[in-house]
Amino acid sequence: MKARNAMLLAVVLVFACAAGALLWLVRDLLGQEALREAESEARHMLERNLAIHSYFAHQLKPKVFELLDKSPDPQYFEPAWMSSTYAIRGIDQHYQALAKDGFYYKECAINARSPRNEADDHERAFIEEMKADPGLDQRTAIRVLDGQPYFVYLRRGEAMEKSCLRCHSQPELAPRGMVEQYGPLRSFQRQEGELVSAVSIRVPLATALAGNRDFALKLSGLLLVGLAGIIATLLLLHRLWFQRPLEAMRQHARAIADDPHNLGRQIPPMGLKEWNDLAWDFNRMSLSLKASHEQLEERVSQRTAELEAKTRELQESLTQVKILSGLLPICAHCKKIRDDQGYWRQLENYIRDHSQAEFTHGICPQCAAELYAELMDKPDQGDGKA
C-alpha cells in the first residue's frame, strides 16, 4: 500500500470515528433537549390548569354557592361552573380543536365521576403508589402509544377539600341534578384530605424526534462534505509537502544508481526543515560516495597498471619458454644450435641467452677416459666421478 493511501485511510477512519461520536453526542443532546422541552411544556400546561382549578375552587364556586344557597332550588347542578374538572376538560377540548398538536391532558382518578377521567392502568398504578408513598409527587417516562412516542408526565393531584365534599361525600347530600346525571356510585364516599386523583400529561415526541433525525442527516451531510474537503486538502498538501520532495530525491537516487558519474549531484533546498535536513544528509552522502568512488577508481587504475606490467613480464617469460620448448636445429656432431638469424652458436651460449640458466664446466668419466687415458691408468686418480 502506498503511503498516501495509508494516510488517507487512517484519516478517513479517524474522521469516521470522530464523526460517529459527534453524531451520537448531538443526537443524545438533542434527545435530552427534546425531553426538557417536553417537560417544560407539560409543566406549563399543568400550571395553567392548576391555576384554573384554583380559580374555580377559591373564587368562582364559593360565590356561586352563596347565590345557590339562597335560591329556591338547592338541588340545582350545572357542571359547567360547579365542576372545575369538567370545565378544564371542556377547555382542553377547545384547545385541542384549535392547536391540533396532539397534547394530552387528563385529571385522572380511580372511580372518577366522568368515564373520561377514569385512570388507565399506568395512571392507576401511579395513584396507588402515591397513596402508599406520601413523598412521591411526580414521575416522567417515555411511552409508545399506538406506535407513537410520548413524553408522559404524572403529577400528584389536589387532595379532597371540604368544599368538594358537597358533591363527593354521600349521594343523598349531593345535588339531585348531579346524581341524576352521573349516578349514585361514582366518585362518592370521599374524605377531606384524601388523595384521589393525579394529573396525566402526554407530550408527543414524534415531531421533535423527526426534527432530530433531519438535523442528524443534515449534520451527516455537512460532515461528509467536510471529509471530502479534508481529503482534497490532504491530497494537495501531500503532493506539495511530501510527494514532490520524495520524487526529487528518488530521481537523484535513480540517476546515481544508473550512472556513478552522477555522484556528487546536490539536491536544492526544500521548503520544510525536515526535508532540508534530509536533503543535506543526502548531499553529504553523495559527496562522500563520490570521493570513495574516485579513490577506488585510482586504486583500480594502479592495480591495473601493476597487473599489466606483471602480465607483460609473464608474457615475455612465456615467450622465452616457448622458444626453448620449440624445435631447435642442432648439429649432430658438435652440438651447436642454429639461431633465428642462421648462425651456429655454442649450445651453452644459446641457452644462456634465452634463459636465466648459467653453466659450469666439468668432464664426464667417459670423456675423461678418452681424453686423459694416461691419467686414468694411474692409481689414486679418483673414483670415476667428474
ABEGO torsion letter per residue (X at the ends): XBAAAAAAAAAAAAAAAAAAAAAAAAAAAAAAAAAAAAAAAAAAAAAAAAAAAAAAAAAAAAAAAAAAAABABAABBBAAAABAAAAAAAAAAAAAAAAGAGBBBBBBBBGBABAAABBBAAAAAAAAAAAABAABABBBBBBBBGGBBBBBBBBBBBBBBAAAAAAABBAAABBAAAAAAAEAABGBGBBBGBBABBBBBBBBAAAAAAAAAAAAAAAAAAAAAAAAAAAAAAAAAAAAAAAAAAAAAAAAAAAAAABAAABGBBBBBBABAAAAAAAAAAAAAAAAAAAAAAAAAAAAAAAAAAAAAAAAAAAAAAAAAAAAABBBBBBAAAGBBBBAAGBBBBAAAAAAAABABBBBBBBBAAAAAAABAAAAABBGAEAGBX
